[in-house]
Structure formats: C-alpha cells, structure tokens
C-alpha cells in the first residue's frame, strides 16, 4: 500500500477556517476492501478527537477521506485496508505531519531565488517546503533546486534526490522568510510549494498548457498542488520581467494575468483564492525600456482590478546583480508579502493593505509662476516620511524634464514643487521609481514603501511639438486705446509681415531692439501658420510680457489688456480644435510704452487621460509652418 497524493511524510496540510484539516488522499495497493485509520498519534502521544477516515480500495487503487485533524502536530497516521471482517490486509504509515497553511510560490527568477545564501534566514522547524524532488522537509534556501525537479519542464534529474546547498553561493528567495513571518503571525505551521522558474513568460505559464502536465509550468504547478491534497491558503507570485522583452508582450500583460488568475481559481476550486503579486523592482541598465515601466504600472493597478489580490513593491530593495534581489532584501520582501497576505486573509492586527495611489492634483502657487503637485495615497499606516529629500519622483512629457525644485513627504501625500506653471504641468506626466536604477526613500510608519508608478498624466496629457522658433511679425502700428479694441486685420498684405526667429535657446521673439524701440504706444502682430494631418484638439501656450490679444483661425479667443512681465511659458494656455489642413494663430502684443518686449509660443496636442504614455511617439501634433 502506497499513498501517492494527499498524505505525504513531513507534509504540511491545509487547515480550513475552523482550524481543521479535511482532505482526500489516494494511492496504489494490492487488496480490495475498506480504507480506515488504524492508529494516530500527536506529538504528545495523545489521540486527537473526532478524526474520521473512510474510503475504498479495488483494482490496484484506493482513495480515502480524512476529516477532523486539528491545526498543529506533528501527527503520525497509520492507514490500512481492511476486509469485511475487520482484518487488516495491508497498511502504511505517514509520519511527522503538520496542519496549518500551505502556499504556492510561483513566477520567475526573483521568486526562484538568486540572492546570496549568506544572508538567507535560518530555518524554522514550523516552516516546511515541498522541495523540487517531491519531498517535504524543513524549509531552507534555496527552496527551488531546479536540478532536483521531478517535472520535465524544469530540466531536473527526476531521480528523487535533493541537492544540499553546501557550496552554492546564491539561491535565496523570499519563500522561507515569508513562511517564517506567516508562522509568527498565525502561530500554526506553514508549508511552501515552490513552483517558480527563472526567465519564464506569461506565455510559458499559460493555463492552456495544463494538459501537458509536468511538461508545462502551469501543469507542473497543478500537479504539485494535487499531490499535496488540492488545498492551499494562497499564492505568492513574482513575475513580469520577461513581459518587458517586447511591446507586444507588455501590451497584453494585464489581459494574460487576469486570465491566469481566473484559471488558477477555477482549477484550484477556490474562487476567492488570495494572491499577492510582487511588483517588479529595479533594473540596472544603460537604458530602461518603456516596457519595464509599463509592466510595473500595470501591476500597480492589479490591487484595484483583480479581486482579492494585493501588490507589494520591490523598487526600494537592494540587488545582488543587475536585476536579482539580494539575499538580505529577499528576507525583507518575504516579510512584506506576509504582511499583505495576512491582511488579505483577515488575520487580526496585520495592519493595512499595501499603499496605493489615490489621486494626483496640481495647484498654482499663490506667489510666482511655480506649481505644486500633490500625490495622494491610500492605506498609509501613520504618515509618510523620508530620510532627507523625498527621492524617486520625476516630471516629464513623459521623458523626465528638469523642473522639480523640491519634494516633501507629508501625512498621506508627497508634495512636488516645479518651476513650471500649473497649466503646463497639468499636461505632463509624473512617475515614481522610474528611470535607470532609481533611488526611492519614502516609507510609511510601518516601513512600507510607495509603489512604483507612472508615467501618469497630471491632468490631460499633451503631445509637445516643442516651441515655435520661427514665425512672421508685422510692422509696428500705433495703438489707440486698449489692446482689446484691436480688430482682426482685413488684409495682411499691408502689415508687411516678415520672417522672424526667436532668440537662441530662449524661445523668445524679442521686439525691444527693433519694432518696439520707442516709448510710444505701439502694437504688432505675430502670425504662426500650421497644418494638421487630421482634426485635432490642441493647447496653445502663449507667453507674453504686455497687453495681448489672440485669434485662432480669425476667431477672437483670448485677451489680457493688463498683461505685464515676466514672459513666462504658457502664461495663457488656450484650448482649441483645429480642422484638418492649414490653420493660423494671430497674436497682437502692445509695447506698453516700451515695457513689453515679445512673446513665446508653443502648440501641443491634447490627448485622452487613458492614452498609453508609451505610445505617445505614434501620436502626431500639428506641423509648424512658421
């Protein structure tokens, strides 16, 4: 008689919400009869109450059900096949069983573990792992010895032997640290079922490959799940780096992840199975691909889009190479996963769910043209703080633009100050933890970091076509009365327009030493012509240092009769819808008796807030004709 699934030596069995283990087991035999529990002993040789066992054996196979085994242990169980007269025909003993919580560990290399083993946590007898050779033992790193694996997909020897980590320098995963932290939070034994494999993609983890069994990652995971009683408490998942290899993989990542979660919950017959996803962390590289940020930001959103799923950050953690989390930081990550999982499981005094981004607000400073961006977070424990300046934040289009003067963590938000005005910033993108090897240092009172995010539009994003550097300027004309009284010219020919370039590196069209070189009250027209490949919404940013009036395609759209210095970028940001084909922008500026010098001008295409920031290069703005 041999048990092949459900009851294995040294196994940790999954308890139910009453703290009791009920499970099915199966195996092979030579007899026909009834399956029964012959003897059972706990650690103190006391007989657990109310344990029931039933089942049947025939045609070389048997199945059985065990009910009522309390959390704790260890237990030694003797299972037998008896005939109708009560005679034991054959039996087997399962030794050193614990009852508690069982977890699937899956994903790619950072869950498999590449951290230094010198920093791995010490084993705890209450935490065990179902190693890759299909045997249970006290959990120690590395938990994923793929060379020992019984499933062909992992490329192991498949001989049932386990390699000891005597001379292996790396292999630390978050698994053992996670198990120890969960034991400390629950007080019951913890079992880990490692299933990860480095360098693997969502395509390789596809549930559609389940029928291939151990020849596929999903099939191998499912086989190990079935072998251990078909019940687990949840899944810890760290994967996503491989999805950054191409735009196509990144584009369909969320869809594949949602399908993966649905399949697991269906096949594990647990519709609310808790899942904690680790957001991919840092990458040390000469260039960070857009797809890396895309996958990070998609993962951030899982907490709102996938039920019973939390996401924990890793962007703050140390590395042992260009991408793999260090052995010491794997210990930190294991505890971080455990805290999130404990909240998902409803364990008392576990704190709050992982921090999530709530909203981004931009406000104009009361003094000057600077702006403030308030990034507000939910689930903050206590308050946010940083050691020194709050680091890791960037503002751009979406490429970072040097404009941030100060960042500060305050209560449940981070305040960013920018030299740019609010109407400019509202068309830009903000990020956290982006770029090559970012450094982040904002944590809440429980030492939990902010997630990596972005690029996220502050308002409605703009496709910047850069500043207008060449346009046409009319001759200076005497101004009678207010600039508001200036009408759109009936004929432009009499205005003697001539091509004028902006001053180098300033974007400023300066008339102070030419047309406005007088103390008389004058004005001049600035004419910019442009062409659109299709009908499009735009924002026209006008900087000016004197009274000004603006027409778009001959329509009066803006007037500031009290305009004064300075000539700041986007002092007026004017929305407009331009038709396909050619359009014009006409600006009249008063010399303000020599106090006004000129203008700055730029045209940006307005986009939907839901646009993928990594596809902005495919969106074209107006062509500036001058």
C-alpha positions, 0 to 999 in steps of 0.5 A: 500500500502506497499513498501517492497524493494527499498524505505525504511524510513531513507534509504540511496540510491545509487547515480550513477556517475552523482550524481543521484539516479535511482532505482526500488522499489516494494511492496504489495497493494490492487488496480490495476492501475498506480504507480506515485509520488504524492508529494516530498519534500527536506529538504528545502521544495523545489521540486527537478527537473526532478524526474520521477516515473512510474510503475504498480500495479495488483494482490496484487503487484506493482513495480515502477521506480524512476529516477532523485533524486539528491545526498543529502536530506533528501527527503520525497516521497509520492507514490500512485496508481492511476486509469485511471482517475487520482484518487488516490486509495491508497498511502504511504509515505517514509520519511527522505531519503538520496542519496549518497553511500551505502556499504556492510560490510561483513566477520567475527568477526573483521568486526562484531565488538568486540572492546570496545564501549568506544572508538567507534566514535560518530555518524554522522547524514550523516552516516546511517546503515541498522541495523540487524532488517531491519531498517535504522537509524543513524549509531552507534556501534555496527552496527551488533546486531546479536540478532536483525537479521531478517535472520535465519542464524544469530540466531536473534529474527526476531521480528523487534526490535533493541537492544540499546547498553546501557550496552554492553561493546564491539561491535565496528567495523570499519563500522561507522568510515569508513562511517564517513571518506567516508562522509568527503571525498565525502561530500554526505551521506553514508549508511552501510549494515552490513552483517558480522558474527563472526567465519564464513568460506569461506565455510559458505559464499559460493555463492552456498548457495544463494538459501537458502536465509536468511538461508545462509550468502551469501543469507542473504547478497543478500537479504539485498542488494535487499531490499535496491534497488540492488545498492551499491558503494562497499564492505568492507570485513574482513575475513580469520581467520577461513581459518587458522583452517586447511591446507586444508582450507588455501590451497584453500583460494585464489581459494574460494575468487576469486570465491566469488568475481566473484559471488558477481559481477555477482549477484550484476550486477556490474562487476567492483564492488570495494572491499577492503579486510582487511588483517588479523592482529595479533594473540596472541598465544603460537604458530602461525600456518603456516596457519595464515601466509599463509592466510595473504600472500595470501591476500597480493597478492589479490591487484595484482590478483583480479581486482579492489580490494585493501588490507589494513593491520591490523598487526600494530593495537592494540587488545582488546583480543587475536585476536579482534581489539580494539575499538580505532584501529577499528576507525583507520582501518575504516579510512584506508579502506576509504582511499583505497576505495576512491582511488579505486573509483577515488575520487580526492586527496585520495592519493595512493593505499595501499603499496605493495611489489615490489621486494626483492634483496640481495647484498654482502657487499663490506667489510666482509662476511655480506649481505644486503637485500633490500625490495622494495615497491610500492605506498609509499606516501613520504618515509618510516620511523620508530620510532627507529629500523625498527621492524617486519622483520625476516630471516629464512629457513623459521623458523626465524634464528638469523642473522639480525644485523640491519634494516633501513627504507629508501625512498621506501625500508627497508634495512636488514643487516645479518651476513650471506653471500649473497649466503646463504641468497639468499636461505632463506626466509624473512617475515614481521609481522610474528611470535607470536604477532609481533611488526611492526613500519614502516609507510609511510608519510601518516601513512600507514603501510607495509603489512604483508608478507612472508615467501618469498624466497630471491632468490631460496629457499633451503631445509637445511639438516643442516651441515655435522658433520661427514665425512672421511679425508685422510692422509696428502700428500705433495703438489707440486705446486698449489692446482689446479694441484691436480688430482682426486685420482685413488684409495682411498684405499691408502689415508687411509681415516678415520672417522672424526667429526667436532668440537662441535657446530662449524661445523668445521673439524679442521686439525691444531692439527693433519694432518696439524701440520707442516709448510710444504706444505701439502694437504688432502682430505675430502670425504662426501658420500650421497644418494638421494631418487630421482634426485635432484638439490642441493647447496653445501656450502663449507667453507674453510680457504686455497687453495681448490679444489672440485669434485662432483661425480669425476667431477672437479667443483670448485677451489680457489688456493688463498683461505685464512681465515676466514672459513666462511659458504658457502664461495663457494656455488656450484650448482649441480644435483645429480642422484638418489642413492649414490653420493660423494663430494671430497674436497682437502684443502692445509695447506698453510704452516700451515695457513689453518686449515679445512673446513665446509660443508653443502648440501641443496636442491634447490627448485622452487621460487613458492614452498609453504614455508609451505610445505617445511617439505614434501620436502626431501634433500639428506641423509648424509652418512658421 
